[in-house]
Amino acid sequence: MTTSERYLRKLARTVKISDWERIIETGIARAKAGDLGWARFLAEYLIGKPTQTVNAELTGADGGPIRTIIMDVIRDAESESL
């Protein structure tokens, strides 16, 4: 058994359900009062950690839409072939 497993077993044997309920009730009250640590803790355990998302709107070097750059390249290629 690993050290972590031993700690978890001891914790499970030591903390009563009534103790855990008071801890969570306190945490909820503190999160409602603006405690970001408690809000984050509760959110991660209730809904999970947020996943990283990627902004689907790509831009070019000038900050303009990438579609404009692609259209310019196509237009240039077409004019060169004429």
PyMOL Python script that loads the backbone (N, CA, C, O; Angstrom):
from pymol import cmd

cmd.read_pdbstr("""\
ATOM      1  N   MET A   1       0.842  -1.174   0.000  1.00  0.00           N
ATOM      2  CA  MET A   1       0.000   0.000   0.000  1.00  0.00           C
ATOM      3  C   MET A   1       0.893   1.246   0.000  1.00  0.00           C
ATOM      4  O   MET A   1       1.855   1.340   0.762  1.00  0.00           O
ATOM      5  N   THR A   2       0.555   2.185  -0.861  1.00  0.00           N
ATOM      6  CA  THR A   2       1.352   3.409  -0.959  1.00  0.00           C
ATOM      7  C   THR A   2       1.046   4.344   0.206  1.00  0.00           C
ATOM      8  O   THR A   2       0.058   4.167   0.919  1.00  0.00           O
ATOM      9  N   THR A   3       1.891   5.320   0.384  1.00  0.00           N
ATOM     10  CA  THR A   3       1.681   6.325   1.429  1.00  0.00           C
ATOM     11  C   THR A   3       0.372   7.070   1.193  1.00  0.00           C
ATOM     12  O   THR A   3      -0.377   7.323   2.137  1.00  0.00           O
ATOM     13  N   SER A   4       0.093   7.422  -0.055  1.00  0.00           N
ATOM     14  CA  SER A   4      -1.152   8.125  -0.381  1.00  0.00           C
ATOM     15  C   SER A   4      -2.363   7.284  -0.015  1.00  0.00           C
ATOM     16  O   SER A   4      -3.337   7.802   0.531  1.00  0.00           O
ATOM     17  N   GLU A   5      -2.312   6.007  -0.308  1.00  0.00           N
ATOM     18  CA  GLU A   5      -3.432   5.125   0.036  1.00  0.00           C
ATOM     19  C   GLU A   5      -3.628   5.053   1.547  1.00  0.00           C
ATOM     20  O   GLU A   5      -4.762   5.032   2.027  1.00  0.00           O
ATOM     21  N   ARG A   6      -2.532   5.016   2.291  1.00  0.00           N
ATOM     22  CA  ARG A   6      -2.632   4.974   3.753  1.00  0.00           C
ATOM     23  C   ARG A   6      -3.262   6.256   4.294  1.00  0.00           C
ATOM     24  O   ARG A   6      -4.103   6.213   5.191  1.00  0.00           O
ATOM     25  N   TYR A   7      -2.847   7.397   3.739  1.00  0.00           N
ATOM     26  CA  TYR A   7      -3.438   8.669   4.160  1.00  0.00           C
ATOM     27  C   TYR A   7      -4.936   8.701   3.846  1.00  0.00           C
ATOM     28  O   TYR A   7      -5.731   9.132   4.681  1.00  0.00           O
ATOM     29  N   LEU A   8      -5.319   8.258   2.673  1.00  0.00           N
ATOM     30  CA  LEU A   8      -6.734   8.262   2.296  1.00  0.00           C
ATOM     31  C   LEU A   8      -7.553   7.345   3.205  1.00  0.00           C
ATOM     32  O   LEU A   8      -8.657   7.712   3.609  1.00  0.00           O
ATOM     33  N   ARG A   9      -7.042   6.180   3.526  1.00  0.00           N
ATOM     34  CA  ARG A   9      -7.746   5.263   4.431  1.00  0.00           C
ATOM     35  C   ARG A   9      -7.920   5.889   5.815  1.00  0.00           C
ATOM     36  O   ARG A   9      -8.991   5.807   6.415  1.00  0.00           O
ATOM     37  N   LYS A  10      -6.855   6.513   6.310  1.00  0.00           N
ATOM     38  CA  LYS A  10      -6.919   7.159   7.625  1.00  0.00           C
ATOM     39  C   LYS A  10      -7.936   8.290   7.602  1.00  0.00           C
ATOM     40  O   LYS A  10      -8.720   8.443   8.539  1.00  0.00           O
ATOM     41  N   LEU A  11      -7.928   9.071   6.549  1.00  0.00           N
ATOM     42  CA  LEU A  11      -8.882  10.171   6.408  1.00  0.00           C
ATOM     43  C   LEU A  11     -10.310   9.651   6.407  1.00  0.00           C
ATOM     44  O   LEU A  11     -11.172  10.191   7.101  1.00  0.00           O
ATOM     45  N   ALA A  12     -10.564   8.607   5.632  1.00  0.00           N
ATOM     46  CA  ALA A  12     -11.904   8.024   5.547  1.00  0.00           C
ATOM     47  C   ALA A  12     -12.370   7.472   6.892  1.00  0.00           C
ATOM     48  O   ALA A  12     -13.556   7.542   7.214  1.00  0.00           O
ATOM     49  N   ARG A  13     -11.448   6.927   7.676  1.00  0.00           N
ATOM     50  CA  ARG A  13     -11.812   6.378   8.991  1.00  0.00           C
ATOM     51  C   ARG A  13     -12.001   7.477  10.033  1.00  0.00           C
ATOM     52  O   ARG A  13     -12.743   7.291  10.997  1.00  0.00           O
ATOM     53  N   THR A  14     -11.348   8.601   9.853  1.00  0.00           N
ATOM     54  CA  THR A  14     -11.332   9.644  10.871  1.00  0.00           C
ATOM     55  C   THR A  14     -12.436  10.686  10.699  1.00  0.00           C
ATOM     56  O   THR A  14     -13.052  11.099  11.681  1.00  0.00           O
ATOM     57  N   VAL A  15     -12.690  11.113   9.470  1.00  0.00           N
ATOM     58  CA  VAL A  15     -13.672  12.171   9.221  1.00  0.00           C
ATOM     59  C   VAL A  15     -15.066  11.556   9.159  1.00  0.00           C
ATOM     60  O   VAL A  15     -15.361  10.726   8.299  1.00  0.00           O
ATOM     61  N   LYS A  16     -15.918  11.986  10.097  1.00  0.00           N
ATOM     62  CA  LYS A  16     -17.294  11.493  10.131  1.00  0.00           C
ATOM     63  C   LYS A  16     -18.112  12.222   9.070  1.00  0.00           C
ATOM     64  O   LYS A  16     -17.762  13.330   8.663  1.00  0.00           O
ATOM     65  N   ILE A  17     -19.192  11.604   8.626  1.00  0.00           N
ATOM     66  CA  ILE A  17     -20.080  12.228   7.628  1.00  0.00           C
ATOM     67  C   ILE A  17     -20.596  13.565   8.156  1.00  0.00           C
ATOM     68  O   ILE A  17     -20.673  14.534   7.400  1.00  0.00           O
ATOM     69  N   SER A  18     -20.945  13.632   9.419  1.00  0.00           N
ATOM     70  CA  SER A  18     -21.450  14.890   9.988  1.00  0.00           C
ATOM     71  C   SER A  18     -20.379  15.986   9.934  1.00  0.00           C
ATOM     72  O   SER A  18     -20.693  17.152   9.697  1.00  0.00           O
ATOM     73  N   ASP A  19     -19.108  15.606  10.155  1.00  0.00           N
ATOM     74  CA  ASP A  19     -18.006  16.574  10.035  1.00  0.00           C
ATOM     75  C   ASP A  19     -17.898  17.068   8.597  1.00  0.00           C
ATOM     76  O   ASP A  19     -17.773  18.266   8.345  1.00  0.00           O
ATOM     77  N   TRP A  20     -17.948  16.126   7.664  1.00  0.00           N
ATOM     78  CA  TRP A  20     -17.828  16.477   6.246  1.00  0.00           C
ATOM     79  C   TRP A  20     -18.977  17.383   5.826  1.00  0.00           C
ATOM     80  O   TRP A  20     -18.766  18.331   5.069  1.00  0.00           O
ATOM     81  N   GLU A  21     -20.189  17.110   6.303  1.00  0.00           N
ATOM     82  CA  GLU A  21     -21.339  17.958   5.976  1.00  0.00           C
ATOM     83  C   GLU A  21     -21.115  19.387   6.464  1.00  0.00           C
ATOM     84  O   GLU A  21     -21.405  20.337   5.737  1.00  0.00           O
ATOM     85  N   ARG A  22     -20.607  19.551   7.682  1.00  0.00           N
ATOM     86  CA  ARG A  22     -20.326  20.896   8.213  1.00  0.00           C
ATOM     87  C   ARG A  22     -19.247  21.600   7.402  1.00  0.00           C
ATOM     88  O   ARG A  22     -19.336  22.802   7.149  1.00  0.00           O
ATOM     89  N   ILE A  23     -18.232  20.853   6.997  1.00  0.00           N
ATOM     90  CA  ILE A  23     -17.162  21.440   6.176  1.00  0.00           C
ATOM     91  C   ILE A  23     -17.729  21.951   4.859  1.00  0.00           C
ATOM     92  O   ILE A  23     -17.425  23.067   4.438  1.00  0.00           O
ATOM     93  N   ILE A  24     -18.551  21.137   4.213  1.00  0.00           N
ATOM     94  CA  ILE A  24     -19.128  21.529   2.927  1.00  0.00           C
ATOM     95  C   ILE A  24     -20.096  22.698   3.094  1.00  0.00           C
ATOM     96  O   ILE A  24     -20.096  23.619   2.278  1.00  0.00           O
ATOM     97  N   GLU A  25     -20.920  22.672   4.140  1.00  0.00           N
ATOM     98  CA  GLU A  25     -21.842  23.787   4.393  1.00  0.00           C
ATOM     99  C   GLU A  25     -21.074  25.089   4.611  1.00  0.00           C
ATOM    100  O   GLU A  25     -21.471  26.141   4.111  1.00  0.00           O
ATOM    101  N   THR A  26     -19.973  25.011   5.358  1.00  0.00           N
ATOM    102  CA  THR A  26     -19.123  26.181   5.570  1.00  0.00           C
ATOM    103  C   THR A  26     -18.536  26.651   4.240  1.00  0.00           C
ATOM    104  O   THR A  26     -18.496  27.847   3.953  1.00  0.00           O
ATOM    105  N   GLY A  27     -18.086  25.697   3.441  1.00  0.00           N
ATOM    106  CA  GLY A  27     -17.508  26.037   2.141  1.00  0.00           C
ATOM    107  C   GLY A  27     -18.511  26.705   1.221  1.00  0.00           C
ATOM    108  O   GLY A  27     -18.172  27.654   0.514  1.00  0.00           O
ATOM    109  N   ILE A  28     -19.739  26.220   1.224  1.00  0.00           N
ATOM    110  CA  ILE A  28     -20.787  26.818   0.390  1.00  0.00           C
ATOM    111  C   ILE A  28     -21.042  28.253   0.836  1.00  0.00           C
ATOM    112  O   ILE A  28     -21.135  29.158   0.008  1.00  0.00           O
ATOM    113  N   ALA A  29     -21.154  28.457   2.139  1.00  0.00           N
ATOM    114  CA  ALA A  29     -21.384  29.813   2.654  1.00  0.00           C
ATOM    115  C   ALA A  29     -20.226  30.742   2.282  1.00  0.00           C
ATOM    116  O   ALA A  29     -20.448  31.888   1.892  1.00  0.00           O
ATOM    117  N   ARG A  30     -19.006  30.251   2.401  1.00  0.00           N
ATOM    118  CA  ARG A  30     -17.848  31.083   2.072  1.00  0.00           C
ATOM    119  C   ARG A  30     -17.778  31.362   0.573  1.00  0.00           C
ATOM    120  O   ARG A  30     -17.418  32.466   0.166  1.00  0.00           O
ATOM    121  N   ALA A  31     -18.118  30.370  -0.252  1.00  0.00           N
ATOM    122  CA  ALA A  31     -18.129  30.593  -1.705  1.00  0.00           C
ATOM    123  C   ALA A  31     -19.165  31.652  -2.070  1.00  0.00           C
ATOM    124  O   ALA A  31     -18.905  32.517  -2.907  1.00  0.00           O
ATOM    125  N   LYS A  32     -20.331  31.584  -1.447  1.00  0.00           N
ATOM    126  CA  LYS A  32     -21.373  32.589  -1.707  1.00  0.00           C
ATOM    127  C   LYS A  32     -20.931  33.981  -1.279  1.00  0.00           C
ATOM    128  O   LYS A  32     -21.354  34.981  -1.858  1.00  0.00           O
ATOM    129  N   ALA A  33     -20.071  34.038  -0.253  1.00  0.00           N
ATOM    130  CA  ALA A  33     -19.568  35.327   0.238  1.00  0.00           C
ATOM    131  C   ALA A  33     -18.394  35.851  -0.594  1.00  0.00           C
ATOM    132  O   ALA A  33     -17.871  36.932  -0.324  1.00  0.00           O
ATOM    133  N   GLY A  34     -17.981  35.077  -1.608  1.00  0.00           N
ATOM    134  CA  GLY A  34     -16.925  35.545  -2.502  1.00  0.00           C
ATOM    135  C   GLY A  34     -15.585  34.872  -2.347  1.00  0.00           C
ATOM    136  O   GLY A  34     -14.613  35.301  -2.969  1.00  0.00           O
ATOM    137  N   ASP A  35     -15.495  33.832  -1.539  1.00  0.00           N
ATOM    138  CA  ASP A  35     -14.225  33.119  -1.380  1.00  0.00           C
ATOM    139  C   ASP A  35     -13.957  32.284  -2.634  1.00  0.00           C
ATOM    140  O   ASP A  35     -14.572  31.237  -2.835  1.00  0.00           O
ATOM    141  N   LEU A  36     -13.042  32.754  -3.466  1.00  0.00           N
ATOM    142  CA  LEU A  36     -12.780  32.092  -4.747  1.00  0.00           C
ATOM    143  C   LEU A  36     -12.178  30.705  -4.588  1.00  0.00           C
ATOM    144  O   LEU A  36     -12.421  29.826  -5.416  1.00  0.00           O
ATOM    145  N   GLY A  37     -11.397  30.498  -3.534  1.00  0.00           N
ATOM    146  CA  GLY A  37     -10.818  29.173  -3.292  1.00  0.00           C
ATOM    147  C   GLY A  37     -11.911  28.136  -3.070  1.00  0.00           C
ATOM    148  O   GLY A  37     -11.883  27.053  -3.654  1.00  0.00           O
ATOM    149  N   TRP A  38     -12.870  28.478  -2.223  1.00  0.00           N
ATOM    150  CA  TRP A  38     -13.982  27.558  -1.980  1.00  0.00           C
ATOM    151  C   TRP A  38     -14.857  27.411  -3.224  1.00  0.00           C
ATOM    152  O   TRP A  38     -15.305  26.307  -3.532  1.00  0.00           O
ATOM    153  N   ALA A  39     -15.100  28.487  -3.928  1.00  0.00           N
ATOM    154  CA  ALA A  39     -15.911  28.406  -5.145  1.00  0.00           C
ATOM    155  C   ALA A  39     -15.257  27.477  -6.161  1.00  0.00           C
ATOM    156  O   ALA A  39     -15.930  26.658  -6.787  1.00  0.00           O
ATOM    157  N   ARG A  40     -13.953  27.605  -6.319  1.00  0.00           N
ATOM    158  CA  ARG A  40     -13.216  26.755  -7.260  1.00  0.00           C
ATOM    159  C   ARG A  40     -13.258  25.288  -6.809  1.00  0.00           C
ATOM    160  O   ARG A  40     -13.492  24.392  -7.621  1.00  0.00           O
ATOM    161  N   PHE A  41     -13.031  25.050  -5.512  1.00  0.00           N
ATOM    162  CA  PHE A  41     -13.071  23.694  -4.968  1.00  0.00           C
ATOM    163  C   PHE A  41     -14.423  23.040  -5.230  1.00  0.00           C
ATOM    164  O   PHE A  41     -14.491  21.916  -5.728  1.00  0.00           O
ATOM    165  N   LEU A  42     -15.490  23.745  -4.895  1.00  0.00           N
ATOM    166  CA  LEU A  42     -16.831  23.181  -5.076  1.00  0.00           C
ATOM    167  C   LEU A  42     -17.141  22.945  -6.555  1.00  0.00           C
ATOM    168  O   LEU A  42     -17.684  21.902  -6.919  1.00  0.00           O
ATOM    169  N   ALA A  43     -16.797  23.904  -7.395  1.00  0.00           N
ATOM    170  CA  ALA A  43     -17.073  23.758  -8.829  1.00  0.00           C
ATOM    171  C   ALA A  43     -16.326  22.569  -9.417  1.00  0.00           C
ATOM    172  O   ALA A  43     -16.895  21.809 -10.200  1.00  0.00           O
ATOM    173  N   GLU A  44     -15.064  22.399  -9.052  1.00  0.00           N
ATOM    174  CA  GLU A  44     -14.286  21.288  -9.607  1.00  0.00           C
ATOM    175  C   GLU A  44     -14.850  19.940  -9.179  1.00  0.00           C
ATOM    176  O   GLU A  44     -14.829  18.984  -9.954  1.00  0.00           O
ATOM    177  N   TYR A  45     -15.351  19.857  -7.955  1.00  0.00           N
ATOM    178  CA  TYR A  45     -15.904  18.589  -7.492  1.00  0.00           C
ATOM    179  C   TYR A  45     -17.334  18.366  -7.957  1.00  0.00           C
ATOM    180  O   TYR A  45     -17.772  17.221  -8.071  1.00  0.00           O
ATOM    181  N   LEU A  46     -18.071  19.439  -8.226  1.00  0.00           N
ATOM    182  CA  LEU A  46     -19.455  19.276  -8.669  1.00  0.00           C
ATOM    183  C   LEU A  46     -19.574  19.109 -10.182  1.00  0.00           C
ATOM    184  O   LEU A  46     -20.341  18.276 -10.664  1.00  0.00           O
ATOM    185  N   ILE A  47     -18.807  19.912 -10.928  1.00  0.00           N
ATOM    186  CA  ILE A  47     -18.943  19.856 -12.387  1.00  0.00           C
ATOM    187  C   ILE A  47     -17.650  19.509 -13.103  1.00  0.00           C
ATOM    188  O   ILE A  47     -17.646  19.367 -14.326  1.00  0.00           O
ATOM    189  N   GLY A  48     -16.562  19.371 -12.376  1.00  0.00           N
ATOM    190  CA  GLY A  48     -15.281  19.012 -12.980  1.00  0.00           C
ATOM    191  C   GLY A  48     -14.491  20.238 -13.382  1.00  0.00           C
ATOM    192  O   GLY A  48     -15.021  21.347 -13.456  1.00  0.00           O
ATOM    193  N   LYS A  49     -13.211  20.017 -13.641  1.00  0.00           N
ATOM    194  CA  LYS A  49     -12.345  21.105 -14.071  1.00  0.00           C
ATOM    195  C   LYS A  49     -12.727  21.516 -15.491  1.00  0.00           C
ATOM    196  O   LYS A  49     -13.095  20.673 -16.308  1.00  0.00           O
ATOM    197  N   PRO A  50     -12.639  22.807 -15.779  1.00  0.00           N
ATOM    198  CA  PRO A  50     -12.966  23.246 -17.135  1.00  0.00           C
ATOM    199  C   PRO A  50     -11.952  22.715 -18.147  1.00  0.00           C
ATOM    200  O   PRO A  50     -10.769  22.567 -17.843  1.00  0.00           O
ATOM    201  N   THR A  51     -12.433  22.436 -19.340  1.00  0.00           N
ATOM    202  CA  THR A  51     -11.535  21.992 -20.394  1.00  0.00           C
ATOM    203  C   THR A  51     -11.038  23.211 -21.157  1.00  0.00           C
ATOM    204  O   THR A  51     -11.712  24.238 -21.232  1.00  0.00           O
ATOM    205  N   GLN A  52      -9.867  23.076 -21.710  1.00  0.00           N
ATOM    206  CA  GLN A  52      -9.302  24.177 -22.488  1.00  0.00           C
ATOM    207  C   GLN A  52      -9.972  24.208 -23.847  1.00  0.00           C
ATOM    208  O   GLN A  52     -10.150  23.166 -24.478  1.00  0.00           O
ATOM    209  N   THR A  53     -10.344  25.390 -24.300  1.00  0.00           N
ATOM    210  CA  THR A  53     -10.953  25.542 -25.614  1.00  0.00           C
ATOM    211  C   THR A  53     -10.049  26.396 -26.493  1.00  0.00           C
ATOM    212  O   THR A  53      -9.228  27.171 -26.002  1.00  0.00           O
ATOM    213  N   VAL A  54     -10.211  26.242 -27.761  1.00  0.00           N
ATOM    214  CA  VAL A  54      -9.433  27.012 -28.726  1.00  0.00           C
ATOM    215  C   VAL A  54     -10.379  27.958 -29.436  1.00  0.00           C
ATOM    216  O   VAL A  54     -11.470  27.564 -29.848  1.00  0.00           O
ATOM    217  N   ASN A  55      -9.967  29.190 -29.578  1.00  0.00           N
ATOM    218  CA  ASN A  55     -10.773  30.162 -30.301  1.00  0.00           C
ATOM    219  C   ASN A  55     -10.806  29.760 -31.770  1.00  0.00           C
ATOM    220  O   ASN A  55      -9.771  29.717 -32.434  1.00  0.00           O
ATOM    221  N   ALA A  56     -11.994  29.470 -32.266  1.00  0.00           N
ATOM    222  CA  ALA A  56     -12.141  28.980 -33.633  1.00  0.00           C
ATOM    223  C   ALA A  56     -11.961  30.091 -34.669  1.00  0.00           C
ATOM    224  O   ALA A  56     -11.809  29.802 -35.856  1.00  0.00           O
ATOM    225  N   GLU A  57     -11.976  31.334 -34.246  1.00  0.00           N
ATOM    226  CA  GLU A  57     -11.822  32.437 -35.178  1.00  0.00           C
ATOM    227  C   GLU A  57     -10.345  32.735 -35.381  1.00  0.00           C
ATOM    228  O   GLU A  57      -9.710  33.353 -34.527  1.00  0.00           O
ATOM    229  N   LEU A  58      -9.806  32.303 -36.495  1.00  0.00           N
ATOM    230  CA  LEU A  58      -8.390  32.514 -36.788  1.00  0.00           C
ATOM    231  C   LEU A  58      -8.208  33.869 -37.442  1.00  0.00           C
ATOM    232  O   LEU A  58      -9.072  34.337 -38.184  1.00  0.00           O
ATOM    233  N   THR A  59      -7.082  34.492 -37.160  1.00  0.00           N
ATOM    234  CA  THR A  59      -6.794  35.786 -37.768  1.00  0.00           C
ATOM    235  C   THR A  59      -5.411  35.754 -38.399  1.00  0.00           C
ATOM    236  O   THR A  59      -4.568  34.923 -38.062  1.00  0.00           O
ATOM    237  N   GLY A  60      -5.210  36.667 -39.307  1.00  0.00           N
ATOM    238  CA  GLY A  60      -3.921  36.800 -39.958  1.00  0.00           C
ATOM    239  C   GLY A  60      -2.986  37.651 -39.114  1.00  0.00           C
ATOM    240  O   GLY A  60      -3.343  38.056 -38.008  1.00  0.00           O
ATOM    241  N   ALA A  61      -1.789  37.926 -39.629  1.00  0.00           N
ATOM    242  CA  ALA A  61      -0.787  38.695 -38.900  1.00  0.00           C
ATOM    243  C   ALA A  61      -1.273  40.109 -38.575  1.00  0.00           C
ATOM    244  O   ALA A  61      -0.890  40.680 -37.554  1.00  0.00           O
ATOM    245  N   ASP A  62      -2.122  40.674 -39.449  1.00  0.00           N
ATOM    246  CA  ASP A  62      -2.642  42.027 -39.221  1.00  0.00           C
ATOM    247  C   ASP A  62      -3.889  42.038 -38.351  1.00  0.00           C
ATOM    248  O   ASP A  62      -4.468  43.096 -38.104  1.00  0.00           O
ATOM    249  N   GLY A  63      -4.309  40.859 -37.883  1.00  0.00           N
ATOM    250  CA  GLY A  63      -5.509  40.777 -37.050  1.00  0.00           C
ATOM    251  C   GLY A  63      -6.782  40.625 -37.841  1.00  0.00           C
ATOM    252  O   GLY A  63      -7.856  40.429 -37.272  1.00  0.00           O
ATOM    253  N   GLY A  64      -6.666  40.714 -39.164  1.00  0.00           N
ATOM    254  CA  GLY A  64      -7.849  40.551 -40.013  1.00  0.00           C
ATOM    255  C   GLY A  64      -8.226  39.089 -40.151  1.00  0.00           C
ATOM    256  O   GLY A  64      -7.453  38.201 -39.791  1.00  0.00           O
ATOM    257  N   PRO A  65      -9.409  38.843 -40.671  1.00  0.00           N
ATOM    258  CA  PRO A  65      -9.857  37.460 -40.826  1.00  0.00           C
ATOM    259  C   PRO A  65      -8.951  36.674 -41.772  1.00  0.00           C
ATOM    260  O   PRO A  65      -8.486  37.200 -42.783  1.00  0.00           O
ATOM    261  N   ILE A  66      -8.709  35.422 -41.432  1.00  0.00           N
ATOM    262  CA  ILE A  66      -7.846  34.564 -42.247  1.00  0.00           C
ATOM    263  C   ILE A  66      -8.488  34.318 -43.618  1.00  0.00           C
ATOM    264  O   ILE A  66      -7.785  34.130 -44.611  1.00  0.00           O
ATOM    265  N   ARG A  67      -9.810  34.321 -43.667  1.00  0.00           N
ATOM    266  CA  ARG A  67     -10.520  34.114 -44.937  1.00  0.00           C
ATOM    267  C   ARG A  67     -10.089  35.170 -45.954  1.00  0.00           C
ATOM    268  O   ARG A  67      -9.921  34.850 -47.131  1.00  0.00           O
ATOM    269  N   THR A  68      -9.907  36.417 -45.527  1.00  0.00           N
ATOM    270  CA  THR A  68      -9.477  37.498 -46.418  1.00  0.00           C
ATOM    271  C   THR A  68      -8.102  37.184 -47.001  1.00  0.00           C
ATOM    272  O   THR A  68      -7.878  37.397 -48.193  1.00  0.00           O
ATOM    273  N   ILE A  69      -7.195  36.691 -46.195  1.00  0.00           N
ATOM    274  CA  ILE A  69      -5.852  36.355 -46.664  1.00  0.00           C
ATOM    275  C   ILE A  69      -5.918  35.239 -47.696  1.00  0.00           C
ATOM    276  O   ILE A  69      -5.254  35.307 -48.730  1.00  0.00           O
ATOM    277  N   ILE A  70      -6.715  34.212 -47.421  1.00  0.00           N
ATOM    278  CA  ILE A  70      -6.854  33.092 -48.361  1.00  0.00           C
ATOM    279  C   ILE A  70      -7.443  33.578 -49.676  1.00  0.00           C
ATOM    280  O   ILE A  70      -6.989  33.176 -50.747  1.00  0.00           O
ATOM    281  N   MET A  71      -8.455  34.444 -49.602  1.00  0.00           N
ATOM    282  CA  MET A  71      -9.067  34.962 -50.836  1.00  0.00           C
ATOM    283  C   MET A  71      -8.061  35.798 -51.629  1.00  0.00           C
ATOM    284  O   MET A  71      -8.050  35.740 -52.859  1.00  0.00           O
ATOM    285  N   ASP A  72      -7.217  36.574 -50.944  1.00  0.00           N
ATOM    286  CA  ASP A  72      -6.179  37.356 -51.631  1.00  0.00           C
ATOM    287  C   ASP A  72      -5.194  36.440 -52.357  1.00  0.00           C
ATOM    288  O   ASP A  72      -4.800  36.726 -53.488  1.00  0.00           O
ATOM    289  N   VAL A  73      -4.799  35.353 -51.719  1.00  0.00           N
ATOM    290  CA  VAL A  73      -3.868  34.404 -52.330  1.00  0.00           C
ATOM    291  C   VAL A  73      -4.508  33.785 -53.567  1.00  0.00           C
ATOM    292  O   VAL A  73      -3.856  33.665 -54.604  1.00  0.00           O
ATOM    293  N   ILE A  74      -5.759  33.397 -53.474  1.00  0.00           N
ATOM    294  CA  ILE A  74      -6.464  32.798 -54.624  1.00  0.00           C
ATOM    295  C   ILE A  74      -6.567  33.821 -55.752  1.00  0.00           C
ATOM    296  O   ILE A  74      -6.310  33.503 -56.914  1.00  0.00           O
ATOM    297  N   ARG A  75      -6.939  35.037 -55.407  1.00  0.00           N
ATOM    298  CA  ARG A  75      -7.082  36.097 -56.413  1.00  0.00           C
ATOM    299  C   ARG A  75      -5.739  36.358 -57.107  1.00  0.00           C
ATOM    300  O   ARG A  75      -5.691  36.507 -58.328  1.00  0.00           O
ATOM    301  N   ASP A  76      -4.637  36.414 -56.320  1.00  0.00           N
ATOM    302  CA  ASP A  76      -3.312  36.642 -56.898  1.00  0.00           C
ATOM    303  C   ASP A  76      -2.934  35.489 -57.841  1.00  0.00           C
ATOM    304  O   ASP A  76      -2.404  35.710 -58.930  1.00  0.00           O
ATOM    305  N   ALA A  77      -3.213  34.284 -57.410  1.00  0.00           N
ATOM    306  CA  ALA A  77      -2.872  33.117 -58.251  1.00  0.00           C
ATOM    307  C   ALA A  77      -3.688  33.142 -59.546  1.00  0.00           C
ATOM    308  O   ALA A  77      -3.165  32.805 -60.608  1.00  0.00           O
ATOM    309  N   GLU A  78      -4.934  33.529 -59.473  1.00  0.00           N
ATOM    310  CA  GLU A  78      -5.767  33.586 -60.675  1.00  0.00           C
ATOM    311  C   GLU A  78      -5.290  34.678 -61.626  1.00  0.00           C
ATOM    312  O   GLU A  78      -5.271  34.482 -62.841  1.00  0.00           O
ATOM    313  N   SER A  79      -4.904  35.838 -61.071  1.00  0.00           N
ATOM    314  CA  SER A  79      -4.461  36.929 -61.948  1.00  0.00           C
ATOM    315  C   SER A  79      -3.115  36.606 -62.592  1.00  0.00           C
ATOM    316  O   SER A  79      -2.856  37.050 -63.711  1.00  0.00           O
ATOM    317  N   GLU A  80      -2.256  35.849 -61.921  1.00  0.00           N
ATOM    318  CA  GLU A  80      -0.976  35.457 -62.496  1.00  0.00           C
ATOM    319  C   GLU A  80      -1.153  34.458 -63.628  1.00  0.00           C
ATOM    320  O   GLU A  80      -0.348  34.420 -64.558  1.00  0.00           O
ATOM    321  N   SER A  81      -2.196  33.653 -63.554  1.00  0.00           N
ATOM    322  CA  SER A  81      -2.396  32.627 -64.581  1.00  0.00           C
ATOM    323  C   SER A  81      -3.067  33.198 -65.814  1.00  0.00           C
ATOM    324  O   SER A  81      -3.124  32.513 -66.835  1.00  0.00           O
ATOM    325  N   LEU A  82      -3.584  34.434 -65.769  1.00  0.00           N
ATOM    326  CA  LEU A  82      -4.257  35.036 -66.925  1.00  0.00           C
ATOM    327  C   LEU A  82      -3.310  35.578 -67.907  1.00  0.00           C
ATOM    328  O   LEU A  82      -3.726  36.116 -68.933  1.00  0.00           O
TER     329      LEU A  82
END
""", "prot")
cmd.dss("prot")
cmd.show_as("cartoon", "prot")
cmd.util.cbc("prot")
cmd.orient("prot")
